[in-house]
């Protein structure tokens, strides 16, 4: 990654607050974050915004001229502790904020009501000082000049240590247009190959809200055409979170939303002495248990090891390796040991449009809509996703640099989403790192999703889901008519996988496992129930019922399923379908279209060939 911050950052200790799960109106929660104009500091177009930021006190509002431009890289200062309440928010807003309606911003119609902030250097247009907290950005256009490459347009919380990150909190980005210089409100979908910024919003903060905004244009190649940009819409390498990413339009070529890619920090550290390849003395062993994984610095890298015994401060271990681990060696005397650390946590990605527009089809190199390498307590719900050439969902645990073997994906729910455009695996699930050692993780739930638009049809056929490592993965009530494997298992075993109530094709060869002769070789303790599996294999022998354990249905073609209206994108079962009411919960197998449409905020369900749908600019979520 050409411009990745090559430092070890920290995540927060996981809090007890679980992601929002619909008990309170999302619209009301978002509205509660709206700005009030208190103690206004007016800055005219071209005025000294940094001076206003420096002089503002907790609770002040800085009002920028709608239609005006403010050039520079602006730093949100640390104002000290203040009161520690919501009255501390310093708001930077447009003078025409009252003319910008609630709900998702439409830059094509609202750009004249926005105040414009433009970075003319390699630095972000907006970044935050270490320890800065309680800022709202509302009704702003935020971009770069395009003259030089700026990795991030907005970067909040970077380069802080673990404790400082815990205080970098309470940021709100609401109804903002965050974009690369190559797009504008009058030309939202240019086919320009060379781009001058790679990432929209970078977060290394605690409690942060990104709501009702339009984040776009992050694609293509560097200005010198030397390489493809690893482009992200919203990303956080280490958290800590919580993060609330709600009701935005987010487009990026590589990952629309990306969590992970850095190694989380930990309060559990020790200095190593008397080190050998099998044992060492630690300066302290609090919270370290037999069986834990520990990372120990060694020759400018990290050795990961599993603890075999602890006798006072003497620790015996077995070094474990992955594909990219360094050669086995003794840890550094005087070096650091790290264990049982932090995670990105309490993340909700709700009601967004995650887009890779058709204008990019000739040069796009997508990786995924959502990629997660570390997250605990995450909800991804009610999002609409589109890619003209197809991509995937990637839940792939990574101990990225070897210093965080506790990396995990745990308590993650992916529900009520529509994916239009997929290839390879619609879902790639890897809950144990193969590149460097990590713990086994889970549980994970994928439920009530509609996956359509295999790209490109007939070439490089796509699978429904691949599952390797971890435990307690549940895949239920999804609908997909893919051409390749139903389920794929490989690499590591994944225990207690549950596959139920889905409608899917068998693929050309049915499900497969490369670890042994049966699916149980990959997924010990797995179960299936009431799936409608359409047998499209070229050779129908052996019968799928002899390959898949459990009670399922095996129609011989799609017509036998009797969908309501596939041509119009309605995947409900018709009243005369033989599978109506036959799911394990007595509902219909496959996606619940009514629940899906409600979660997508009432947007019209499009057919398989839709381009940019109306719901990209959908009304506020109820």
Secondary structure, 3 states (H helix, E strand, C coil): CCCCCCCCCCCCCCCCCCCCCCCCCHHHHHHCCCCCCCCEEEECCCCCHHHHHHHCCCCCEEEECCCCEEECCEEECCCCCCCCCHHHCEEEEECCHHHCCCCCCCHHHHHHHCEEEEECCCCCCEEECCCCCCEEEECEEEEECCCCCEEEEEEECCCCCHHHHHHCCCEEEECCEEECCCCECCECCCCCCECCEEEEEEECCCCEEEECCEEEEECCECCCCCCECCCEEEEECCCCCCEEEECCEEEECCEEEEECCCCCCCCCEEEEECCCCCEEEECCCCCCCCCCEEEEEECCEEEEEEEEEEECCEEEEEEECCCCCCCCCCCCCCCEEEECCCCCEEEEEECCEEEECHHHCCCCCCCEEEEECCEEEEEEECCEEEEEEEEEEEEECCCCCCCCCCCCEEEEEEECCEEEEEEEEEEEEECCCCCCCCCCCCCEEEECCEEEEECCCCCCCCEEEEEECCECEEEECCEECCCCCCEEECCCCCECCEEECCEEECCCCCCEECCCCCHHHHCCCCEEEEEEEECCCCCCCCCHHHHCCCEEECCCCHHHCCEEEHHHCEEEECCCCCCCCCCCCCCCCCCCHHHHHHHCCCCCCCCCCCCCCHHHHCCCCC
